[in-house]
Amino acid sequence: MTQLIVKDIHTYYGTSHILHGVSFVVHQGECVCLLGRNGVGKTTTLKTIIGLAQARQGSIVYQGKDLVGRPPYDIARLGIGYVPDERLIFPDLTVRENLEIAAKPPVSDRIAPWTIEGIYDFFPALKPLDRHRGGYLSGGEQQMLTCGRTLMGNPTLMLLDEPVEGLAPIVVQEMTYKLKHLKTLGLGILFAEQNIHFATEISDRAYVMEGGRIRFEGTMADLERDPTIKQKYLMI
């Protein structure tokens, strides 16, 4: 079943034209990656879906509902969760309080509702930090908390912006395992990334971006077989 259909979206920041006719789909229980170097439009694409940036042209349809023009809180209530690259946890709140403040009732009975104890079972490193303030956590712990906070909203589609950027290899390995597990629960995942190795580990399909446009779409196996695309759009 197709969860998200993005068709021919054009997004501007002021007079700067950032996205030029971006189109893609995400299916239920599928992990899709937006791949590309910094500054190619990956983050803007996610922000346009969640309503933090507005598409001037095109359509974004989530489970049959048009998202263009809706405020972010309305889009979140429809079942889309967003993990920003800045993490944006509440530094003066405890880990538990960060999770409590994000709790929302599920929009679907297809995925079991998340609880704080369920988050601690999923991210065991957070449990002993229950009463610690968010601002004192390490980068990896903050990323787990950000993901846990998003899951407390009981999304059916999760957007993640460079989820392993700046994390230690052992934390990257943990996040790889966790995202694979979320996919088995039926959660759709769309994430922006420039780490092709990490993307290959968890993605079913990829869309390669450059200059605010989609330059390639296909499975990860298709991408692996096309060194020209990797060299032109992904190598630094």
C-alpha positions in Angstrom: 0.0 0.0 0.0 1.3 3.4 -0.9 1.5 5.7 2.1 3.0 8.9 0.7 2.9 10.4 -2.8 5.0 13.4 -3.5 4.4 14.8 -7.0 6.2 17.7 -8.8 6.8 19.8 -5.7 8.5 23.2 -6.0 9.7 24.9 -2.8 11.2 28.3 -2.3 13.0 30.1 0.5 12.1 33.7 -0.3 13.0 34.1 -3.9 15.4 31.2 -4.0 14.0 28.2 -5.9 15.2 25.1 -3.9 13.1 22.1 -5.0 12.4 21.7 -8.8 9.7 19.2 -9.5 10.6 16.6 -6.9 8.5 13.4 -7.1 8.6 10.1 -5.2 6.5 7.6 -3.3 6.9 5.7 0.0 5.0 2.4 0.7 3.8 1.0 4.0 6.6 -0.7 5.9 9.2 0.5 3.4 12.4 2.3 4.1 13.3 5.0 1.4 16.4 7.2 1.4 16.9 10.6 -0.1 20.6 10.5 -1.0 22.9 13.3 -1.9 25.6 15.7 -0.9 25.0 18.6 1.5 22.8 21.4 0.1 21.0 19.4 -2.6 17.5 19.8 -1.1 17.1 16.7 1.0 16.3 18.6 4.3 14.0 21.0 2.4 12.1 18.0 1.0 11.4 16.6 4.5 10.5 20.1 5.8 8.1 20.5 2.9 6.4 17.2 3.7 6.0 18.1 7.4 4.9 21.6 6.7 7.9 23.6 7.9 8.4 24.8 4.3 5.6 25.3 1.9 5.4 23.9 -1.6 4.2 26.6 -4.1 3.4 24.0 -6.7 2.7 20.2 -6.7 1.0 17.9 -4.3 1.8 15.8 -1.2 -0.7 13.1 -0.4 -0.5 11.0 2.7 -2.9 8.1 3.0 -5.3 9.9 0.7 -5.1 13.3 2.5 -3.5 16.4 0.8 -0.8 17.9 3.1 0.0 21.1 1.2 -1.0 24.1 3.2 -1.6 22.2 6.4 0.3 23.4 9.5 2.9 21.0 11.0 0.9 20.1 14.1 -2.0 19.0 11.8 0.3 16.9 9.7 1.8 15.3 12.8 -1.7 14.4 14.0 -2.3 12.5 10.8 0.5 10.1 11.7 3.8 11.6 10.4 6.7 11.8 12.8 9.8 14.0 12.2 13.3 13.6 13.5 15.2 16.8 12.6 19.0 16.8 12.2 19.3 19.4 15.0 17.5 16.9 17.4 15.9 19.8 19.2 15.3 18.0 22.5 14.2 20.1 25.5 17.6 20.4 27.4 16.1 21.4 30.7 13.6 18.6 30.8 14.4 15.0 31.9 14.5 12.1 29.5 11.1 11.0 30.8 9.6 14.5 30.5 10.9 14.8 26.9 9.1 11.5 26.1 5.9 12.4 28.1 5.5 15.8 26.4 5.4 14.1 22.9 2.8 11.4 23.6 -0.2 11.3 21.2 -2.9 8.7 20.7 -2.3 6.4 17.7 -4.0 7.1 14.5 -4.0 3.4 13.5 -4.4 0.1 15.3 -2.0 -1.5 12.8 1.0 -0.7 15.0 1.0 -1.3 18.8 1.0 2.0 20.7 4.3 3.2 22.2 4.7 3.8 25.9 7.7 5.2 27.8 8.6 1.7 29.0 8.3 0.5 25.4 10.8 3.2 24.4 13.2 2.1 27.2 12.9 -1.5 26.0 13.7 -0.3 22.5 16.5 2.0 23.5 17.9 0.4 26.7 20.6 3.1 27.1 17.8 5.6 27.9 16.3 3.8 30.9 19.1 4.6 33.4 19.0 8.2 32.2 15.3 8.5 33.1 15.8 11.5 35.5 18.7 13.0 33.6 18.2 16.3 31.9 18.3 16.1 28.1 21.1 18.7 27.8 23.5 16.5 29.6 23.2 13.5 27.3 25.8 12.5 24.7 25.1 13.0 21.0 24.2 9.4 20.6 21.9 9.4 23.6 20.2 12.6 22.4 19.6 11.0 19.0 18.0 8.0 20.7 15.9 10.3 22.8 14.8 12.3 19.7 13.8 9.1 17.9 12.0 7.9 21.1 10.2 11.2 21.4 9.0 10.9 17.8 7.8 7.3 18.4 5.8 8.5 21.4 3.6 10.3 18.9 2.7 6.9 17.4 3.5 7.7 13.8 2.8 5.4 10.9 5.4 7.3 8.7 8.7 8.5 10.2 10.9 11.2 8.6 14.5 11.4 9.7 17.1 14.0 8.7 20.6 12.5 8.6 20.0 10.2 11.6 23.6 9.1 12.1 25.5 12.3 11.3 28.3 12.8 13.8 27.6 9.6 15.8 30.2 7.1 16.9 30.4 3.9 14.8 28.9 1.8 17.6 25.9 4.1 17.8 25.5 4.0 14.0 25.4 0.2 14.2 22.7 0.4 16.9 20.6 2.9 14.9 20.9 0.6 11.9 19.5 -2.3 13.9 16.7 -0.2 15.4 15.5 1.3 12.1 15.5 -2.2 10.5 13.3 -3.3 13.4 10.9 -0.4 13.0 10.4 -1.4 9.4 9.3 -4.9 10.5 6.6 -3.3 12.6 5.1 -1.8 9.5 6.3 1.7 10.0 7.1 3.6 6.8 10.5 5.4 6.9 11.8 8.2 4.8 15.2 9.6 5.6 17.7 12.0 4.2 21.3 10.8 4.2 24.7 11.3 2.5 26.3 8.2 4.2 25.7 5.7 1.4 27.0 2.7 3.4 24.4 3.3 6.1 21.7 3.9 3.5 22.6 0.6 1.8 22.2 -1.2 5.1 18.6 -0.3 5.8 17.0 1.1 2.6 14.7 -0.7 0.1 14.9 2.1 -2.4 16.8 5.3 -3.0 16.2 8.7 -4.7 19.4 10.5 -5.5 19.1 14.3 -5.4 21.3 17.1 -6.9 20.4 20.7 -7.4 16.9 20.3 -5.9 16.0 17.6 -8.4 15.7 13.8 -8.4 18.6 12.5 -10.6 18.1 8.7 -9.9 15.5 6.4 -8.5 15.7 2.7 -7.9 16.6 -0.1 -5.5 19.8 -0.1 -3.6 21.0 -2.9 -5.8 20.3 -0.8 -8.9 22.4 2.0 -7.4 25.2 -0.4 -6.6 25.3 -1.5 -10.2 25.5 2.1 -11.5 29.0 3.5 -10.5 28.4 6.6 -12.8 25.6 7.8 -10.6 27.6 7.3 -7.4 30.6 9.0 -8.8 28.7 12.0 -10.2 26.2 12.7 -7.4 27.5 11.0 -4.2 31.2 11.0 -4.0 33.0 13.9 -2.4 
